[in-house]
Amino acid sequence: MPIREATTADWPEIWPFLRRIVAAGETYTWPRDVDEATARRLWLPGPPARAVVAVDDDAGTVLGTAKLAPNQLGPGDHVANASFMVSPAAAGRGVGRALGVHVLDLARAEGYRAMQFNAVVASNERAVALWRSLGFAVVGRIPEGFRHPSRGYVDLLVMHRRL
Ligand SMILES: CC(C)(COP(=O)(O)OP(=O)(O)OC[C@H]1O[C@@H](n2cnc3c(N)ncnc32)[C@H](O)[C@@H]1OP(=O)(O)O)[C@@H](O)C(=O)NCCC(=O)NCCS
């Protein structure tokens, strides 16, 4: 599955599924009613952040996207952070795994020494299993750090792996 650098021209394809994922309120600590300009600024902030898209082989349709950025500033910027959104229409077809592998390689190439996820919702079983299978360990747990729309308060996980 081709994965390439995201451009501003990809945004109109990213926004509908990103908005849907955020509005569901189950996986991201973003305002559920985030407006388009804010979402675009958060997802495509420009360097040193990088964003990529996974596209359909034939049509070139955007199936999912990932963002890579330093997790901290200054002396903490050797640890990367990454975020992932796969279109619900393309879920379960290996897009998330392909993006994960790609972003780990990209982070290594950019010179990062580790990758950290700050807020993986513990009830997001698919994501937790995927990150574990890609070598991440849970290094922290924020008790009831997330208000899930149907499950109530659930834990947030900090996940980490060296590169
Ligand atoms: C999490 C997400 C990125 C995964 O993307 P995806 O393309 O659906 O995932 P994949 O098809 O690559 O599947 C990943 C793995 O999860 C497994 N999986 C699927 N559903 C699962 C479940 N309910 N429990 C455990 N594992 C599950 C799959 O079997 C697959 O494993 P495999 O590659 O060994 O077969 C995607 O669902 C998404 O964007 N969700 C909304 C936003 C989000 O949660 N982002 C991540 C925040 S930490």
The ligand as an SDF file (V2000), in Angstrom:
LIG
                    3D

 48 50  0  0  0  0  0  0  0  0999 V2000
   -6.4720    2.1620   15.5070 C   0  0  0  0  0  0  0  0  0  0  0  0
   -6.4190    2.2420   13.9870 C   0  0  0  0  0  0  0  0  0  0  0  0
   -5.3380    3.2300   13.5610 C   0  0  0  0  0  0  0  0  0  0  0  0
   -6.1060    0.8470   13.4440 C   0  0  0  0  0  0  0  0  0  0  0  0
   -6.1170    0.9210   12.0350 O   0  0  0  0  0  0  0  0  0  0  0  0
   -6.6710   -0.2900   11.1320 P   0  0  0  0  0  0  0  0  0  0  0  0
   -6.2900   -0.0060    9.7390 O   0  0  0  0  0  0  0  0  0  0  0  0
   -8.1130   -0.4990   11.3900 O   0  0  0  0  0  0  0  0  0  0  0  0
   -5.8480   -1.4980   11.7420 O   0  0  0  0  0  0  0  0  0  0  0  0
   -5.2850   -2.7830   10.9950 P   0  0  0  0  0  0  0  0  0  0  0  0
   -6.2430   -3.2430    9.9450 O   0  0  0  0  0  0  0  0  0  0  0  0
   -3.8740   -2.4950   10.5630 O   0  0  0  0  0  0  0  0  0  0  0  0
   -5.3210   -3.8290   12.1860 O   0  0  0  0  0  0  0  0  0  0  0  0
   -4.4340   -3.7290   13.2520 C   0  0  0  0  0  0  0  0  0  0  0  0
   -4.4790   -4.9850   14.0790 C   0  0  0  0  0  0  0  0  0  0  0  0
   -5.5420   -4.8810   15.0350 O   0  0  0  0  0  0  0  0  0  0  0  0
   -6.1920   -6.1520   15.0920 C   0  0  0  0  0  0  0  0  0  0  0  0
   -7.5130   -5.9230   15.6350 N   0  0  0  0  0  0  0  0  0  0  0  0
   -8.5920   -5.5000   14.9760 C   0  0  0  0  0  0  0  0  0  0  0  0
   -9.6260   -5.3460   15.8360 N   0  0  0  0  0  0  0  0  0  0  0  0
   -9.1570   -5.6920   17.0430 C   0  0  0  0  0  0  0  0  0  0  0  0
   -9.7080   -5.7500   18.3550 C   0  0  0  0  0  0  0  0  0  0  0  0
  -11.0030   -5.3980   18.5700 N   0  0  0  0  0  0  0  0  0  0  0  0
   -8.9290   -6.1390   19.3840 N   0  0  0  0  0  0  0  0  0  0  0  0
   -7.6400   -6.4840   19.1770 C   0  0  0  0  0  0  0  0  0  0  0  0
   -7.0570   -6.4230   17.9650 N   0  0  0  0  0  0  0  0  0  0  0  0
   -7.8110   -6.0390   16.9210 C   0  0  0  0  0  0  0  0  0  0  0  0
   -6.1630   -6.6320   13.7100 C   0  0  0  0  0  0  0  0  0  0  0  0
   -6.3610   -8.0320   13.6840 O   0  0  0  0  0  0  0  0  0  0  0  0
   -4.7440   -6.2490   13.2840 C   0  0  0  0  0  0  0  0  0  0  0  0
   -3.8130   -7.1750   13.6930 O   0  0  0  0  0  0  0  0  0  0  0  0
   -2.9720   -8.0170   12.5760 P   0  0  0  0  0  0  0  0  0  0  0  0
   -2.2830   -6.9980   11.7140 O   0  0  0  0  0  0  0  0  0  0  0  0
   -2.0270   -8.8260   13.4100 O   0  0  0  0  0  0  0  0  0  0  0  0
   -3.9940   -8.8000   11.8400 O   0  0  0  0  0  0  0  0  0  0  0  0
   -7.8080    2.6870   13.3990 C   0  0  0  0  0  0  0  0  0  0  0  0
   -8.7770    1.7820   13.8660 O   0  0  0  0  0  0  0  0  0  0  0  0
   -8.2080    4.0980   13.7330 C   0  0  0  0  0  0  0  0  0  0  0  0
   -7.8330    5.0510   13.0520 O   0  0  0  0  0  0  0  0  0  0  0  0
   -9.0140    4.2320   14.7930 N   0  0  0  0  0  0  0  0  0  0  0  0
   -9.5320    5.5440   15.1960 C   0  0  0  0  0  0  0  0  0  0  0  0
   -8.4310    6.4640   15.6650 C   0  0  0  0  0  0  0  0  0  0  0  0
   -7.4820    5.7990   16.6200 C   0  0  0  0  0  0  0  0  0  0  0  0
   -7.8740    5.0440   17.4820 O   0  0  0  0  0  0  0  0  0  0  0  0
   -6.1870    6.1100   16.4500 N   0  0  0  0  0  0  0  0  0  0  0  0
   -5.1420    5.5910   17.2970 C   0  0  0  0  0  0  0  0  0  0  0  0
   -5.0970    6.3330   18.5810 C   0  0  0  0  0  0  0  0  0  0  0  0
   -3.9030    5.6240   19.7130 S   0  0  0  0  0  0  0  0  0  0  0  0
  1  2  1  0
  2  3  1  0
  2  4  1  0
  2 36  1  0
  4  5  1  0
  5  6  1  0
  6  7  2  0
  6  8  1  0
  6  9  1  0
  9 10  1  0
 10 11  2  0
 10 12  1  0
 10 13  1  0
 13 14  1  0
 14 15  1  0
 15 16  1  0
 15 30  1  0
 16 17  1  0
 17 18  1  0
 17 28  1  0
 18 19  1  0
 18 27  1  0
 19 20  2  0
 20 21  1  0
 21 22  1  0
 21 27  2  0
 22 23  1  0
 22 24  2  0
 24 25  1  0
 25 26  2  0
 26 27  1  0
 28 29  1  0
 28 30  1  0
 30 31  1  0
 31 32  1  0
 32 33  2  0
 32 34  1  0
 32 35  1  0
 36 37  1  0
 36 38  1  0
 38 39  2  0
 38 40  1  0
 40 41  1  0
 41 42  1  0
 42 43  1  0
 43 44  2  0
 43 45  1  0
 45 46  1  0
 46 47  1  0
 47 48  1  0
M  END
$$$$
